[in-house]
Amino acid sequence: MLDGRTSMLSRSAIHAIRALLELAETPQRWRSVHDLAAAQQLPEPLLEQLMLRLRRAAIVEARRGRQGGYRLARPAGAIPLATILAALTNTSAGPGPGPDQSGQPDTAAPDATARVTVALERRLRQALERELARCTLEELLHDLRSARASLSDESGLLLG
């Protein structure tokens, strides 16, 4: 059971999502890795590697030069979290199907209890994969803006 101290996302995934949210806030603006790293207090060399992976996956686009940097390659609403995570791992968005790689319950499991737990793990993995495919960067951006509004001194409603 998750106890709140364990993240389901890797540190790299968290860093990449933070940088992408920074880009999503100003989608037309080119942002340097230095600027993104400073804004999110992230290690610049690691962020550079993550941005290269995201560029290869066509999540961000890059431009060289003094006015260059990175920006989202498409609207935040068209970037599912599954795509981001797949770009970082070069595999599917969720954890693999298990030791036999089929995703089917192990029929050689010693008892019914073991088979039930294998089936449960498969159901949880499928639910996670569906949620990652459904949730977009735009939804996280909305959550970020809502969180900022709730923390502001004015504590007003967030419109738009």
LUMLODO-495189 format. One line per field, with one value per residue (C-alpha): x, y, z; residue number from 1; residue in one letter. Coordinates in nm, 3 decimals. Example, Ala and Ser with C-alpha at 12.3 -4.5 7.8 and 13.67 -1.06 7.14 Angstrom:
c1	[1.230:1.367]
c2	[-0.450:-0.106]
c3	[0.780:0.714]
i	[1:2]
aa	[A:S]
// end
This chain:
c1	[0.000:0.124:0.207:0.250:0.629:0.670:0.623:0.488:0.685:1.060:1.260:1.329:0.956:0.883:1.157:1.033:0.671:0.775:0.970:0.682:0.439:0.673:0.664:0.286:0.236:0.385:0.336:0.460:0.774:1.109:1.274:1.637:1.733:1.910:1.589:1.374:1.618:1.635:1.258:1.194:1.513:1.619:1.969:2.056:2.257:1.978:1.714:1.911:1.908:1.535:1.459:1.653:1.440:1.122:1.236:1.300:0.944:0.809:0.672:0.889:1.061:1.401:1.554:1.920:2.058:2.023:1.646:1.622:1.543:1.248:0.872:0.586:0.553:0.173:-0.098:-0.080:-0.422:-0.277:0.005:-0.104:0.109:0.153:0.337:0.566:0.653:0.707:0.949:1.153:1.168:1.160:0.900:0.530:0.389:0.326:0.514:0.561:0.316:0.521:0.761:0.592:0.546:0.202:-0.006:-0.212:-0.241:0.021:-0.164:0.120:0.055:0.047:-0.297:-0.604:-0.481:-0.166:-0.371:-0.604:-0.315:-0.159:-0.494:-0.522:-0.179:-0.284:-0.606:-0.416:-0.159:-0.436:-0.614:-0.291:-0.224:-0.579:-0.540:-0.199:-0.341:-0.643:-0.473:-0.302:-0.046:-0.329:-0.511:-0.196:-0.157:-0.513:-0.434:-0.118:-0.308:-0.577:-0.316:-0.147:-0.481:-0.562:-0.225:-0.248:-0.326:-0.641:-0.765:-0.998:-1.160:-0.959:-1.146:-1.054]
c2	[0.000:0.346:0.540:0.885:0.865:0.651:0.804:0.601:0.828:0.825:1.132:1.187:1.173:1.428:1.661:1.629:1.696:2.003:2.139:2.064:2.244:2.543:2.534:2.485:2.807:3.009:2.783:3.025:3.130:2.958:2.868:2.771:2.474:2.717:2.919:2.609:2.460:2.785:2.832:2.480:2.442:2.138:2.013:2.160:1.863:1.616:1.848:1.880:1.501:1.485:1.760:1.573:1.263:1.471:1.632:1.291:1.196:1.517:1.644:1.956:2.132:2.295:2.600:2.699:3.045:3.333:3.340:2.962:2.696:2.462:2.491:2.244:2.087:2.070:2.198:2.072:1.909:1.687:1.551:1.255:1.160:0.814:0.974:1.168:0.864:0.649:0.909:0.894:0.517:0.422:0.160:0.153:0.402:0.158:-0.121:-0.439:-0.727:-0.935:-1.228:-1.423:-1.101:-1.215:-1.017:-1.329:-1.487:-1.751:-2.082:-2.253:-2.047:-2.278:-2.181:-1.972:-1.689:-1.646:-1.644:-1.380:-1.152:-1.188:-1.096:-0.799:-0.673:-0.695:-0.500:-0.229:-0.200:-0.169:0.098:0.294:0.271:0.394:0.689:0.785:0.774:0.985:1.252:1.529:1.794:2.049:1.882:1.905:2.270:2.335:2.156:2.366:2.691:2.581:2.490:2.829:3.007:2.816:2.912:3.281:3.542:3.636:3.274:3.375:3.160:3.058:3.150:3.030]
c3	[0.000:-0.082:0.230:0.080:0.098:-0.212:-0.554:-0.841:-1.076:-1.118:-1.025:-1.397:-1.475:-1.203:-1.331:-1.690:-1.593:-1.393:-1.691:-1.929:-1.699:-1.706:-2.087:-2.090:-1.894:-2.181:-2.484:-2.752:-2.564:-2.625:-2.294:-2.243:-2.029:-1.798:-1.758:-1.702:-1.454:-1.257:-1.256:-1.128:-0.921:-1.122:-1.208:-1.548:-1.690:-1.606:-1.748:-2.073:-2.113:-2.040:-2.291:-2.560:-2.498:-2.509:-2.835:-2.993:-2.897:-3.058:-2.726:-2.739:-3.023:-3.005:-3.166:-3.153:-3.093:-2.851:-2.888:-2.893:-2.643:-2.606:-2.629:-2.653:-2.996:-2.965:-2.729:-2.371:-2.413:-2.686:-2.468:-2.253:-1.954:-2.106:-2.400:-2.167:-1.959:-2.267:-2.405:-2.086:-2.060:-2.430:-2.336:-2.262:-2.014:-1.733:-1.566:-1.765:-1.753:-1.512:-1.517:-1.797:-2.004:-2.124:-1.879:-1.813:-1.469:-1.404:-1.440:-1.261:-0.949:-0.649:-0.527:-0.596:-0.372:-0.579:-0.901:-0.760:-0.664:-1.010:-1.165:-0.927:-1.031:-1.397:-1.329:-1.142:-1.421:-1.681:-1.473:-1.440:-1.814:-1.890:-1.653:-1.794:-2.147:-2.044:-1.830:-2.027:-1.951:-1.978:-1.686:-1.475:-1.573:-1.455:-1.127:-1.089:-1.140:-0.896:-0.636:-0.677:-0.642:-0.324:-0.176:-0.263:-0.002:-0.191:-0.204:-0.482:-0.744:-1.046:-1.360:-1.705]
i	[1:2:3:4:5:6:7:8:9:10:11:12:13:14:15:16:17:18:19:20:21:22:23:24:25:26:27:28:29:30:31:32:33:34:35:36:37:38:39:40:41:42:43:44:45:46:47:48:49:50:51:52:53:54:55:56:57:58:59:60:61:62:63:64:65:66:67:68:69:70:71:72:73:74:75:76:77:78:79:80:81:82:83:84:85:86:87:88:89:90:91:92:93:94:95:96:97:98:99:100:101:102:103:104:105:106:107:108:109:110:111:112:113:114:115:116:117:118:119:120:121:122:123:124:125:126:127:128:129:130:131:132:133:134:135:136:137:138:139:140:141:142:143:144:145:146:147:148:149:150:151:152:153:154:155:156:157:158:159:160]
aa	[M:L:D:G:R:T:S:M:L:S:R:S:A:I:H:A:I:R:A:L:L:E:L:A:E:T:P:Q:R:W:R:S:V:H:D:L:A:A:A:Q:Q:L:P:E:P:L:L:E:Q:L:M:L:R:L:R:R:A:A:I:V:E:A:R:R:G:R:Q:G:G:Y:R:L:A:R:P:A:G:A:I:P:L:A:T:I:L:A:A:L:T:N:T:S:A:G:P:G:P:G:P:D:Q:S:G:Q:P:D:T:A:A:P:D:A:T:A:R:V:T:V:A:L:E:R:R:L:R:Q:A:L:E:R:E:L:A:R:C:T:L:E:E:L:L:H:D:L:R:S:A:R:A:S:L:S:D:E:S:G:L:L:L:G]
// end
